[in-house]
Amino acid sequence: MSHTTRVRGGNRGHRMGKKVKKESETPCKETFEALPVEGKTPATVVLLLNSPEEDILIKACEAIHSFAEKGDENKVSLLGLGALEPLCQLISHNNKLVRRNAVMALGVMAVNGDVKTALKKIDVIPSIIDKLSLEEDTVVHEFATLCLASLSLDFVCKVQIFDNMGLPPLIQLLSSPDPDVNKNSLEIIFNLVQDYKCRMAVHELGGIPPLLELLKSDFPVIQHLALETLQNVTTDKDTRDTFREEQGFEKLMDILNNMDLSDLHADALHAVAAMSLHLASKERFRDLGGIPAVVQGLSSDSLKLREAATQALSNLTHNNHLCAFAVYEAGGDEVLVQQLYESCSRTVANAAATLGNMARQEVIRCSILTHGAIEALVEPLKSTDTQVLVNSTLCLAMLVCDTDARAELQNAGGLQPLVNLLRSYHKEVLHNACLAVNICASDEPTAVEMCKFGAMEMLQEINQSVNRKSISSELAMISLLNSNLSVKYSLTGHLASTDIVNDGFYDAGKARAGQRILTLEELSKQPVNQHRPIIVVNTTEELVSKAMGGAVEMEKLHEFPWVLHLSELKFQLQSNVIPIGMISRGIYCHRALLFKCLADCIGMSSTLVRGEYNRAWNEVLLFSEDSTSNGRFSPPCRYIVDLMHQPGSLLEANTPAAEQYQTI
């Protein structure tokens, strides 16, 4: 906002037909006869600033004020002629009129950048602050504050204004009857309260009531500034308490409910958003019925207002289920889903955050899903905006809690952009993406699809990194493996008794870390090769009717023709993928897989563990006959099942016999 703008003139007028003050109501400002400039150059007038005669000084200052008002060239010209230092001295002159005209001249000149730079080198701020005294007239207040408004954009000057006790008189001037004084004082305070110490001081000096009172101003520029300043100062508990005690939310509601003040709604909502990070403020605003008014802002034609409304709702619903329900009851969930299609990144990010907050309640989550939220989130998952990604991934994790939602995400093409986010090096984006992958992997079809897009390899890489590894990435990896047992067995070489093998499970052999395990469909399309066959479980082929060759003596294992048999099957099927039910001559790895499948079918606890050189075995837990001796249950014993040499024999784990079965 330009500091040269004055409220009167261009800013005084009608807004939406609303009556405002007329020019005649402006406080009267005395005028004086201008200095005759015939034959006198600006240089001569500047020299007159050193005159000992008060009448000359009065008219010289007035002439400089009039000359400076005509444009920046004149201001710079006066600076070059040395007008600045004598003016800085004359603002403290004993004569009231000299003082007033000097302040007017200095205030007009100070809005120029070059003049402002020169002023910073002169210790004039204490003298200007003195002019803010209530003993001075309104014109002095206007131009002294105009000068400080320009200087207060500079950090060093802000410190000087604060250190020289500039805030107390500025807060007093917020109640001035002159709108230009109000505006300039507000600008200075707004610039100062970017610093925490000044924000606290505004509250301690009683600045909240006059700031709230200025919300009723007839001038939009003042109302905007008051709202922006309130947004900055209401960051601590005491200030927020005062804001509520002074009926601040009621005043904001008056603005939000008045469509004639629609140009203020966005700024009002920014004040609501700032306050609503805190529980007491959320509750006060909700109790006043403010949430429907915010939801209404989501349907505005104004992009700025829609963005402000989503920000306010995001803060209001954060960790607050009552506000979430209030948004839901106002129909906000449906409109928020539409905001996910917005072009403004901040609006999308805020909408996703709000929907994520609301989705923690099951009834609201179901409603959000019916409005197409899953499909609407697909594009935000491809965004380059970090906050959009952070909020969208977390929102997605909140929504994909059921099978239908996960299937919808897969059908909408959302799995690939989600998996791609596992490449992110932004900690929060990666954390939320892992969280969403973890939940999505609850279904086998979704897990298989994510593996197709490289999720497993990415998670392996993440979990091997000291900096990127986290609990969420480990959980995502576990979830993905548990829902894709074929991949789990290839990577880890171990299936627990709780890992239930079903139709479609396949043994693709041991995989190297970082190697992508192809899907069964992809493996089936490969031409027949010389590698070991892929064994697939297919219970529709009368599975148990064909034995795998019976017992084979340890010494004659090398004579057992399993390799030739599997090669013949590959040639017969013209595929590297062989249904396990077709194998009639199988060894350790084939028999262990078949046993695991059968055990799972009947609900028997069994592991599947891969060893080296085509070895694999099953481990079962069994109670001994004397397990209840002395009235106590003994723990079960672990046994390896011999399926090769003495089928059905149980080899106690960690004994020489068991180790001989597991190794060559």
C-alpha positions in Angstrom: 0.0 0.0 0.0 1.5 3.4 -1.0 2.3 5.6 1.9 1.6 8.7 -0.2 -2.1 7.8 -0.4 -4.3 10.0 1.6 -7.7 9.0 2.8 -9.4 12.2 1.8 -9.9 13.0 -1.9 -9.5 9.8 -4.0 -10.3 7.5 -1.2 -13.3 9.4 0.1 -16.5 8.3 -1.6 -19.2 5.7 -1.7 -18.9 1.9 -1.4 -21.9 -0.1 -2.5 -24.1 3.0 -2.1 -23.0 3.4 1.5 -23.0 7.0 2.8 -19.7 8.3 4.1 -18.4 11.6 5.4 -18.5 14.5 3.1 -15.5 16.7 2.4 -17.1 19.5 4.4 -16.8 17.3 7.5 -13.0 17.2 7.3 -11.4 19.1 10.2 -10.7 22.6 9.1 -7.0 23.4 8.3 -5.9 27.0 8.3 -4.4 28.4 5.1 -1.9 31.1 4.7 -0.8 33.5 2.0 1.8 31.8 -0.2 5.3 33.2 -0.4 5.6 35.4 -3.5 7.9 33.4 -5.8 8.2 36.0 -8.6 11.9 36.2 -9.3 12.7 33.7 -6.5 14.1 30.3 -7.3 13.7 27.2 -5.1 17.4 27.7 -4.1 16.5 31.1 -2.8 13.5 29.8 -0.8 15.7 27.1 0.7 18.1 29.8 1.9 15.2 31.6 3.5 14.8 28.6 5.8 17.7 30.0 7.8 16.0 33.4 8.2 15.7 34.7 11.8 12.3 36.2 10.9 9.4 34.0 11.8 7.1 35.3 9.1 9.6 34.5 6.5 10.1 31.0 7.9 6.3 30.4 7.9 6.0 31.3 4.3 9.2 29.6 3.2 8.1 26.3 4.7 4.7 26.7 3.1 6.2 27.4 -0.3 8.5 24.3 0.0 5.5 22.2 1.0 3.6 23.4 -2.1 6.6 22.9 -4.4 7.4 19.4 -3.0 3.7 18.3 -3.5 4.0 18.7 -7.2 6.2 15.6 -7.7 9.3 13.5 -7.0 11.5 15.7 -9.2 10.8 18.7 -7.0 11.4 16.7 -3.8 14.8 15.5 -5.1 15.6 19.0 -6.2 14.9 20.3 -2.7 17.0 17.6 -1.2 19.9 18.6 -3.5 19.5 22.2 -2.4 20.0 21.3 1.2 16.4 21.8 2.4 16.3 18.7 4.6 18.4 19.6 7.6 16.9 23.1 8.2 13.4 21.6 7.9 14.4 18.9 10.5 15.4 21.7 12.9 12.4 23.9 12.2 9.9 21.2 13.1 10.9 21.9 16.7 10.7 25.7 16.4 9.0 27.7 19.2 6.5 29.3 16.8 3.5 27.0 16.2 3.0 28.0 12.6 6.6 27.6 11.7 6.5 24.2 13.3 3.3 23.2 11.5 4.5 24.2 8.0 7.9 22.6 8.5 6.3 19.3 9.5 4.0 19.6 6.4 7.0 20.1 4.1 9.0 17.4 5.8 6.1 14.9 5.7 5.5 15.4 1.9 9.2 15.1 1.1 9.7 12.0 3.2 7.6 9.8 0.9 10.4 10.0 -1.7 12.9 7.2 -1.5 16.0 9.4 -1.8 14.7 11.8 0.8 13.9 8.9 3.1 17.4 7.5 2.7 18.9 10.9 3.6 16.5 11.3 6.6 17.8 8.0 8.0 21.2 9.6 8.5 19.7 12.5 10.5 18.6 11.8 14.1 15.2 13.3 13.5 12.8 10.5 14.7 12.7 11.7 18.4 11.7 15.2 17.2 9.0 13.8 14.9 7.6 11.6 17.8 7.4 14.8 19.9 5.0 16.2 17.3 2.6 13.4 18.1 1.7 15.1 21.4 -2.0 15.8 21.8 -1.0 19.5 22.3 -0.1 19.7 18.6 -2.9 20.3 16.1 -4.3 17.7 13.7 -2.4 18.9 10.7 0.9 18.4 12.5 -0.3 14.9 13.5 -1.1 14.1 9.9 2.2 15.0 8.4 4.3 13.8 11.3 2.7 10.4 11.0 3.0 10.6 7.2 6.8 11.0 7.7 7.0 8.2 10.2 4.9 5.9 8.0 7.5 6.2 5.3 10.4 5.7 7.7 8.8 2.8 9.5 9.3 0.5 6.5 13.0 0.5 7.4 14.1 -1.9 10.2 16.5 0.5 11.9 13.9 3.2 11.9 11.3 0.8 13.3 13.7 0.2 16.2 14.3 3.9 16.7 10.5 4.6 16.7 9.9 1.9 19.3 13.0 2.8 21.5 11.9 6.5 21.5 8.5 5.6 22.9 6.7 6.2 19.6 4.0 3.5 20.2 2.0 5.2 23.1 1.2 8.4 21.2 0.5 6.4 18.0 -2.0 4.3 19.8 -3.6 7.5 21.1 -3.8 8.8 17.6 -5.8 5.8 16.5 -8.8 7.6 18.1 -8.1 10.9 16.3 -11.1 12.4 14.5 -9.0 12.8 11.4 -9.0 9.8 9.0 -5.6 10.6 7.6 -4.1 10.5 11.1 -5.8 7.2 11.7 -4.5 5.8 8.5 -0.9 7.0 8.9 -0.8 5.9 12.6 -2.2 2.4 11.6 0.5 2.0 8.9 3.3 2.8 11.4 1.9 0.4 13.9 1.4 -2.3 11.3 5.0 -2.0 10.2 6.2 -2.1 13.8 4.2 -5.1 14.9 6.0 -7.4 12.5 8.3 -7.6 15.5 7.2 -9.7 18.5 8.3 -7.2 21.1 6.1 -4.5 19.4 3.1 -6.8 19.2 3.2 -7.4 22.9 3.6 -3.6 23.6 0.5 -2.8 21.5 -1.6 -5.0 23.7 0.0 -3.7 27.0 -0.6 -0.1 25.9 -4.3 -0.8 25.3 -4.1 -0.9 21.5 -6.8 -3.6 20.9 -10.0 -1.5 21.7 -9.1 1.4 19.3 -8.0 -1.1 16.6 -11.4 -2.8 16.9 -13.2 0.5 16.8 -11.5 1.4 13.5 -13.3 -1.6 11.9 -16.3 0.7 11.9 -14.5 3.4 9.9 -16.1 4.9 6.9 -12.9 4.4 4.9 -12.0 0.9 3.5 -8.3 1.6 3.6 -8.5 2.1 7.3 -10.6 -1.0 7.8 -8.2 -3.1 5.8 -5.2 -1.8 7.8 -7.0 -2.4 11.1 -7.8 -6.0 10.1 -4.3 -6.7 9.0 -2.8 -5.2 12.2 -5.2 -7.2 14.4 -4.1 -10.3 12.5 -0.5 -9.6 13.5 -1.0 -8.7 17.1 -3.4 -11.5 18.2 -0.6 -14.1 18.4 -0.3 -14.5 22.2 -2.8 -15.7 24.7 -3.3 -12.4 26.6 -4.0 -10.4 23.4 -6.4 -13.1 22.2 -8.2 -12.9 25.5 -8.5 -9.2 25.3 -9.7 -9.5 21.7 -12.6 -11.8 22.8 -13.4 -9.6 25.9 -13.7 -6.6 23.6 -16.1 -8.5 21.4 -13.7 -8.8 18.6 -15.3 -11.8 17.0 -18.7 -10.1 17.2 -17.2 -7.2 15.2 -15.7 -9.6 12.7 -19.1 -11.3 12.3 -20.7 -7.9 11.7 -18.4 -7.5 8.7 -18.8 -11.1 7.4 -22.6 -10.9 7.6 -22.7 -7.5 5.7 -22.5 -8.1 1.9 -22.0 -4.3 1.5 -18.6 -4.9 3.2 -17.6 -7.8 0.9 -14.3 -6.2 0.0 -13.3 -6.6 3.7 -14.3 -10.3 4.0 -11.0 -11.7 3.0 -9.0 -9.6 5.5 -11.6 -10.4 8.2 -11.1 -14.1 7.5 -7.3 -13.7 7.7 -7.9 -12.3 11.3 -10.2 -15.3 12.0 -7.5 -17.7 10.7 -4.8 -16.1 12.9 -6.9 -16.4 16.0 -8.3 -19.8 15.3 -5.1 -21.7 15.8 -6.1 -21.6 19.5 -8.9 -23.6 21.2 -10.7 -20.8 23.1 -10.9 -18.7 19.9 -12.2 -21.6 17.8 -14.9 -22.2 20.3 -15.9 -18.5 20.6 -16.1 -18.1 16.8 -18.1 -21.4 16.4 -20.5 -20.5 19.2 -21.2 -17.2 17.5 -22.3 -19.1 14.4 -19.4 -17.9 12.4 -18.5 -21.1 10.5 -21.4 -21.0 8.0 -20.3 -17.5 7.0 -16.8 -18.8 6.3 -18.2 -21.7 4.3 -20.3 -19.2 2.3 -17.0 -17.5 1.3 -15.9 -20.7 -0.5 -18.5 -20.0 -3.2 -17.3 -16.4 -3.8 -16.2 -15.2 -7.2 -13.2 -13.7 -5.4 -10.1 -15.9 -5.5 -8.6 -14.0 -2.6 -11.8 -14.6 -0.5 -11.9 -18.3 -1.4 -8.2 -18.7 -0.3 -8.9 -16.8 3.0 -11.9 -19.0 3.7 -10.0 -22.2 3.2 -7.2 -21.0 5.4 -9.7 -20.1 8.2 -11.4 -23.4 7.9 -8.1 -25.3 8.0 -7.2 -23.6 11.3 -10.7 -23.9 12.8 -10.9 -27.6 12.1 -7.4 -28.5 13.2 -7.7 -30.9 16.2 -11.3 -29.8 16.7 -14.1 -32.2 15.8 -16.9 -29.8 16.8 -15.7 -27.2 14.2 -15.3 -30.1 11.7 -19.0 -31.0 12.3 -20.0 -27.4 12.0 -18.3 -27.2 8.6 -20.0 -30.5 7.6 -23.4 -29.3 8.7 -23.0 -26.1 6.7 -22.3 -28.2 3.6 -18.6 -27.3 3.5 -17.2 -30.7 2.6 -18.8 -30.7 -0.8 -17.6 -27.2 -1.6 -14.1 -27.9 -0.2 -13.7 -30.9 -2.6 -14.4 -28.5 -5.5 -11.6 -26.3 -4.2 -9.1 -29.1 -4.9 -9.5 -28.2 -8.6 -8.5 -24.5 -8.0 -5.5 -23.0 -9.8 -4.3 -21.2 -6.6 -1.9 -23.5 -4.8 -2.6 -22.0 -1.4 -6.3 -22.6 -1.8 -5.7 -26.3 -2.8 -3.4 -26.8 0.1 -5.8 -25.2 2.6 -8.8 -27.2 1.2 -6.8 -30.5 1.4 -5.8 -29.7 5.0 -9.4 -29.0 6.0 -10.7 -32.1 4.4 -8.0 -34.1 6.1 -9.0 -32.6 9.5 -12.6 -33.4 8.9 -12.0 -36.9 7.6 -11.0 -38.1 11.1 -14.7 -38.3 11.8 -16.1 -41.4 10.0 -19.5 -39.9 9.1 -17.8 -36.9 7.6 -15.2 -39.0 5.8 -18.0 -41.0 4.1 -19.7 -37.8 3.0 -16.4 -36.4 1.6 -15.9 -39.6 -0.4 -19.3 -39.4 -1.9 -18.4 -36.0 -3.4 -15.5 -37.4 -5.4 -12.6 -36.4 -3.1 -10.3 -39.2 -4.2 -10.4 -38.3 -7.8 -10.0 -34.6 -7.0 -6.8 -35.4 -5.0 -5.1 -37.0 -8.0 -3.9 -33.8 -9.6 -2.7 -32.2 -6.3 -0.5 -35.3 -5.8 1.3 -34.2 -9.0 1.8 -30.6 -7.8 5.3 -29.0 -7.5 4.1 -27.0 -4.5 5.5 -28.5 -1.3 2.5 -27.4 0.9 0.0 -28.8 -1.5 1.9 -32.2 -1.5 2.2 -32.2 2.3 -1.5 -31.6 2.8 -2.8 -33.7 -0.1 -0.9 -36.8 1.0 -2.1 -36.5 4.6 -5.7 -35.9 3.4 -5.4 -39.0 1.2 -4.1 -41.1 4.1 -7.2 -40.0 6.1 -9.6 -41.0 3.3 -8.3 -44.3 2.0 -9.4 -46.2 5.1 -11.6 -48.7 3.3 -11.3 -51.0 0.3 -13.7 -49.0 -1.9 -11.7 -45.8 -1.5 -8.5 -47.6 -2.3 -10.0 -49.2 -5.4 -11.2 -45.7 -6.4 -7.7 -44.3 -6.0 -6.4 -47.1 -8.2 -9.1 -46.6 -10.9 -8.5 -42.8 -10.9 -4.8 -43.3 -11.6 -3.7 -41.9 -8.3 -1.3 -44.7 -7.2 1.5 -43.8 -9.6 1.7 -40.1 -8.5 1.5 -41.3 -4.9 4.4 -43.8 -5.4 6.4 -41.1 -7.2 6.3 -39.0 -4.0 8.5 -41.6 -2.4 11.3 -40.0 -4.3 10.8 -36.8 -2.4 13.6 -35.5 -0.2 11.2 -33.2 1.7 10.8 -34.8 5.1 7.1 -34.1 5.6 6.1 -34.9 2.1 8.0 -38.3 2.3 6.5 -39.0 5.7 2.9 -38.4 4.6 3.5 -40.3 1.3 4.8 -43.3 3.3 1.7 -43.1 5.6 -0.6 -43.1 2.6 1.3 -46.0 1.0 1.1 -47.9 4.3 -2.7 -47.6 4.4 -3.2 -48.2 0.6 -1.2 -51.4 0.9 -3.8 -53.0 3.1 -5.4 -54.5 -0.1 -3.4 -57.0 -2.2 -4.5 -55.5 -5.6 -3.4 -52.1 -4.5 -0.1 -53.4 -3.1 0.6 -55.3 -6.3 -0.1 -52.2 -8.4 2.2 -50.0 -6.2 5.0 -52.6 -6.5 4.5 -52.4 -10.3 5.3 -48.7 -10.1 8.5 -49.3 -8.1 7.2 -48.7 -4.6 9.2 -51.6 -3.1 12.5 -50.6 -4.6 12.0 -47.0 -3.5 11.2 -48.0 0.1 14.2 -50.3 0.2 16.4 -47.4 -0.8 14.7 -45.1 1.7 15.1 -47.6 4.5 18.8 -48.0 3.7 19.3 -44.3 4.1 20.3 -42.8 7.5 18.6 -39.5 6.7 15.5 -40.6 4.9 14.6 -43.7 6.9 11.7 -43.3 9.4 9.1 -45.4 11.3 6.6 -44.5 8.6 8.8 -45.7 5.8 9.5 -49.0 7.6 5.8 -49.5 8.3 5.0 -48.8 4.6 7.6 -51.5 3.6 6.1 -54.0 6.0 2.6 -53.3 4.9 3.5 -53.6 1.2 5.3 -56.9 1.9 2.5 -58.4 3.9 0.0 -57.7 1.2 2.3 -59.1 -1.5 3.6 -62.4 -0.2 5.2 -63.4 -3.5 7.5 -60.3 -3.3 8.0 -60.8 0.4 9.2 -64.3 -0.1 11.5 -63.3 -3.0 13.1 -60.4 -0.9 13.2 -61.8 2.6 13.2 -65.6 1.9 10.7 -66.1 4.8 7.0 -66.3 5.2 5.6 -66.4 8.7 2.9 -68.7 9.9 0.6 -65.7 9.7 1.4 -65.2 6.0 -1.4 -67.1 4.3 -0.6 -68.3 0.8 -3.5 -68.2 -1.6 -4.1 -68.8 -5.3 -1.8 -66.6 -7.4 1.2 -66.8 -5.1 4.3 -67.5 -7.0 7.9 -68.2 -6.2 10.1 -66.1 -8.5 13.3 -67.1 -6.7 15.6 -65.1 -4.5 15.8 -61.4 -5.4 18.6 -59.0 -4.9 18.1 -55.9 -2.8 16.8 -53.1 -5.0 15.7 -55.5 -7.7 12.1 -55.1 -8.9 10.1 -58.3 -8.7 8.0 -58.7 -11.8 4.3 -59.4 -11.5 3.0 -62.8 -12.5 1.4 -61.2 -15.6 4.8 -59.7 -16.6 6.6 -63.0 -16.0 4.0 -64.9 -18.0 4.7 -62.8 -21.1 8.4 -63.5 -21.1 9.7 -66.0 -23.7 10.9 -69.3 -22.4 14.5 -69.1 -21.1 17.1 -71.1 -19.3 16.5 -69.7 -15.8 14.8 -71.5 -13.0 11.0 -71.7 -13.6 8.5 -69.6 -11.6 6.2 -71.8 -9.5 2.7 -70.5 -9.1 0.0 -71.7 -6.7 -3.1 -72.7 -8.6 -5.6 -74.7 -6.6 -8.0 -75.0 -9.5 -5.7 -77.7 -11.0 -6.8 -80.7 -8.6 -3.6 -79.7 -6.6 -2.9 -82.6 -4.3 -3.6 -85.4 -6.7 -0.1 -85.4 -8.2 2.8 -86.3 -6.0 6.1 -84.7 -6.4 8.1 -87.8 -6.9 8.0 -89.4 -3.4 10.9 -89.9 -1.1 14.4 -89.4 -2.4 17.4 -90.8 -0.6 20.0 -88.1 0.4 22.7 -90.0 -1.5 20.7 -90.3 -4.7 19.4 -86.7 -4.8 21.7 -85.9 -7.7 20.0 -88.7 -9.7 16.5 -87.2 -9.2 15.4 -85.8 -12.6 13.6 -82.7 -11.4 15.6 -80.3 -13.6 14.7 -82.2 -16.8 11.1 -82.5 -15.7 10.7 -78.7 -15.1 12.3 -78.0 -18.5 9.8 -80.2 -20.2 7.0 -78.5 -18.5 8.3 -75.0 -19.5 8.6 -76.3 -23.1 5.1 -77.9 -22.9 3.5 -74.7 -21.6 5.8 -72.3 -23.5 6.1 -70.3 -20.4 8.5 -69.8 -17.5 5.6 -69.9 -15.1 4.6 -73.3 -14.0 1.5 -74.1 -11.9 2.6 -76.1 -8.9 -0.1 -78.7 -9.4 1.6 -79.8 -12.6 4.9 -80.7 -10.9 5.3 -84.4 -10.4 9.0 -84.3 -9.6 9.9 -81.6 -7.2 12.6 -81.0 -4.6 12.9 -78.9 -1.5 11.7 -75.5 -2.8 8.7 -77.0 -4.6 7.6 -79.3 -1.8 8.0 -76.6 0.9 5.8 -74.2 -1.1 3.2 -76.9 -1.6 3.2 -77.8 2.1 2.8 -74.1 3.0 -0.1 -73.8 0.7 -1.9 -76.9 2.0 -1.2 -75.9 5.6 -2.7 -72.5 5.1 -5.7 -74.1 3.5 -6.5 -76.1 6.6 -5.5 -73.4 9.0 -2.3 -75.1 10.2 0.5 -72.8 11.4 3.5 -73.1 9.1 6.3 -70.9 7.9 8.1 -70.9 4.5 11.8 -70.2 4.6 14.2 -70.0 1.6 17.7 -71.3 1.9 20.6 -71.5 -0.6 20.8 -73.8 -3.7 17.1 -74.5 -4.1 16.7 -75.4 -0.5 13.5 -74.4 1.3 11.7 -75.7 4.4 8.7 -75.3 6.6 8.8 -74.8 10.3 5.8 -75.8 12.5 5.0 -75.3 16.2 3.8 -78.3 18.1 3.1 -79.1 21.7 4.7 -82.1 23.3 2.5 -84.9 24.7 3.6 -83.8 28.2 2.9 -80.1 27.7 0.6 -79.8 30.7 2.8 -81.5 33.3 2.7 -79.9 36.7 -0.5 -78.1 35.8 1.3 -75.7 33.5 1.5 -75.4 29.8 5.0 -75.8 28.3 5.8 -73.7 25.3 5.5 -75.4 21.9 8.5 -76.8 20.2 9.7 -75.8 16.7 10.2 -78.5 14.1 11.4 -78.6 10.5 9.1 -80.8 8.3 11.0 -83.4 6.2 9.3 -83.4 2.8 12.2 -84.9 0.9 13.9 -87.9 2.4 11.6 -89.2 5.1 8.4 -87.4 4.3 6.4 -86.5 7.4 9.4 -86.7 9.8 9.7 -83.8 12.2 13.2 -82.6 12.8 13.6 -80.5 16.0 14.9 -77.1 15.0 18.6 -76.3 15.5 19.6 -80.0 15.7 22.2 -81.5 13.4 19.5 -83.4 11.5 17.5 -80.2 10.9 20.6 -78.3 9.8 21.6 -81.1 7.5 18.1 -80.9 5.8 18.5 -77.1 5.5 22.0 -77.0 4.0 24.0 -79.0 1.5 
